[in-house]
Amino acid sequence: MAILSIFYALGQICQGLLLHPYQTVQSLVREKIFMWMIFLPISILTFVIVFWRQVVLSIVLINLPHFLIYWFIFYCIYWQGLLLYLLVRFLIGFRL
């Protein structure tokens, strides 16, 4: 039951980082226990790059346009930049 609770909390944090990053990063910086979740976008991008062969093979099989792949990579990098900016902003604001 505790494992389900942990996965639920992680899922809620992921959803918060995606839908309203300002409030979520602010609460993560205050509580500090899940601050490692700020690096979620770069983790997702690394996971995709590590399994690039399978991704490319699936793209060839479903004929996904290349601009969607580049859009996804750009979005992950942009999202990570936003989260890092908010992290620095709140760390300076809270003087931690």
Phi, psi and omega per residue, in radians:
M1 nan -0.614 3.137
A2 -1.170 -0.603 3.132
I3 -1.149 -0.729 3.078
L4 -1.092 -0.659 3.116
S5 -1.139 -0.705 3.109
I6 -1.134 -0.792 3.128
F7 -1.136 -0.599 3.081
Y8 -1.130 -0.784 3.136
A9 -1.099 -0.753 3.120
L10 -1.121 -0.673 3.098
G11 -1.140 -0.687 3.111
Q12 -1.174 -0.649 3.096
I13 -1.173 -0.738 3.096
C14 -1.051 -0.773 3.118
Q15 -1.119 -0.703 3.117
G16 -1.144 -0.693 3.111
L17 -1.142 -0.529 -3.136
L18 -1.424 -0.773 -3.023
L19 -1.525 -0.719 3.127
H20 -2.500 1.414 -3.048
P21 -1.150 -0.530 -3.086
Y22 -1.057 -0.939 -3.111
Q23 -1.172 -0.649 -3.085
T24 -1.202 -0.785 3.117
V25 -1.130 -0.654 3.111
Q26 -1.063 -0.780 3.127
S27 -1.243 -0.569 3.102
L28 -1.175 -0.663 3.125
V29 -1.215 -0.642 3.122
R30 -1.188 -0.756 -3.049
E31 -1.523 -0.469 2.998
K32 1.186 -0.233 -3.044
I33 -1.328 -0.615 -3.139
F34 -1.886 0.459 -3.110
M35 -1.128 -0.391 3.088
W36 -1.142 -0.315 3.140
M37 -1.234 -0.209 3.105
I38 -1.134 -0.415 -3.141
F39 -1.590 0.390 3.130
L40 -1.089 -0.794 -3.109
P41 -1.075 -0.720 -3.138
I42 -1.233 -0.501 3.062
S43 -1.188 -0.724 3.100
I44 -1.113 -0.771 3.135
L45 -1.125 -0.699 3.089
T46 -1.111 -0.722 3.108
F47 -1.057 -0.731 3.132
V48 -1.157 -0.718 -3.130
I49 -1.193 -0.673 3.125
V50 -1.090 -0.688 3.133
F51 -1.738 0.628 -3.067
W52 -1.035 -0.687 -3.113
R53 -1.057 -0.794 3.115
Q54 -1.174 -0.633 3.132
V55 -1.156 -0.817 3.139
V56 -1.099 -0.722 3.121
L57 -1.091 -0.733 3.119
S58 -1.200 -0.580 3.115
I59 -1.161 -0.725 3.121
V60 -1.114 -0.659 -3.107
L61 -1.239 -0.601 -3.105
I62 -1.823 0.026 3.083
N63 0.986 0.850 3.093
L64 -1.323 2.262 -3.140
P65 -1.078 2.559 -3.083
H66 -1.156 -0.521 -3.130
F67 -1.135 -0.486 3.074
L68 -1.205 -0.626 3.094
I69 -1.151 -0.820 3.136
Y70 -1.154 -0.600 3.087
W71 -1.110 -0.745 3.125
F72 -1.098 -0.767 3.124
I73 -1.121 -0.795 3.110
F74 -1.069 -0.733 -3.123
Y75 -1.103 -0.745 3.124
C76 -1.103 -0.725 3.135
I77 -1.188 -0.748 3.126
Y78 -1.116 -0.748 3.134
W79 -1.107 -0.729 3.116
Q80 -1.121 -0.721 3.099
G81 -1.066 -0.733 3.103
L82 -1.088 -0.778 -3.125
L83 -1.155 -0.675 3.096
L84 -1.159 -0.694 3.081
Y85 -1.050 -0.812 3.134
L86 -1.136 -0.643 3.102
L87 -1.068 -0.861 3.129
V88 -1.088 -0.734 -3.134
R89 -1.056 -0.787 -3.118
F90 -1.326 -0.561 3.067
L91 -1.124 -0.723 3.083
I92 -1.202 -0.698 -3.125
G93 -1.161 -0.644 -3.137
F94 -1.594 -0.110 3.139
R95 0.956 0.935 -3.137
L96 -1.713 nan nan
